[in-house]
Amino acid sequence: MRSLAWLLLAWGCLAPAAVLAAAQATVRAGDRTLTVAFDGPDARVDVSGVAQGYFLLRDGRLYTVLRMNGTPMAMDAQAAAGLLGSLAWKPSPQMIDSLTALEPTGEHQTVAGRAGEVYEVSYRDLEGRDRSGKGVLGDQPEVRELTQVLAAIAQRLQTASQAPAQGMEQVVGALDDRGLGVLSYGSEFRVETLTVAPLAPGRLDLPAQPSALKGELGKLLQGLGGR
């Protein structure tokens, strides 16, 4: 969960793209695979290796959904962050503090069946070190919308964790000005599949009324965050 949260935050959020039909994607994020189902602004993100729970973005709110003894339980993500504390939500020193450049290289790559252009990314991290890398960005509406829903989750995690925001805001502006979404970035992030198709009924439904997790449930959530 920790690597997922800060990988998402590293790219920030986009201005709203045109709403498409429902879609599903698989995304490689560090050592995890994300299964992302989305329809407009609502989304569900399942994380490989975390069978007990998932993120659900519904009606503008982010929830952590857990299954206890076969019974689904939902918790507001900000409250979940309060239980986890710095265990899973501590900012990574490699996060962007300030964006230096985002420039096309003239190279092109196809990722998940979408044509994209390779961009050189230069930035300064939270420890003041200069870093650079290459990302593949695409202008397809479905790529922008996938990035948007992942970024909406990141935004809410940021709010919960009070993470530094200025670098993310600069990336937001740069991507938005170009009308682009993220197909890949180095070895840290890569869209593997992206299919526009109807979702199974109820896929994005909140399975239970949000509740406060305390005691043993709180310990379980901490165990998920530390993976």
Buried (B, 14 or more C-beta within 10 A) or exposed (E): BBBBBBBBBBBBBBEEBEEBEBBBBBBBBBEBBBBBBBBEBBBBBBBEEBEEBBBBBBEEEBBBBBBEEEEEBBBBBBBBBBBBEEBBBBBBEBBBBEBBEBEEEEEEBEBBEBEBBBBBBBBBBBEEEEBEEBBBBBBBBBBBBBBBBBBBBBBBBBBBBEBBBEBBBBBBBBBBEBEBBBBBBEEBBBBEEBEEEEBEEEBBEBEBEBEEBEEEBBEBBBEBBEE
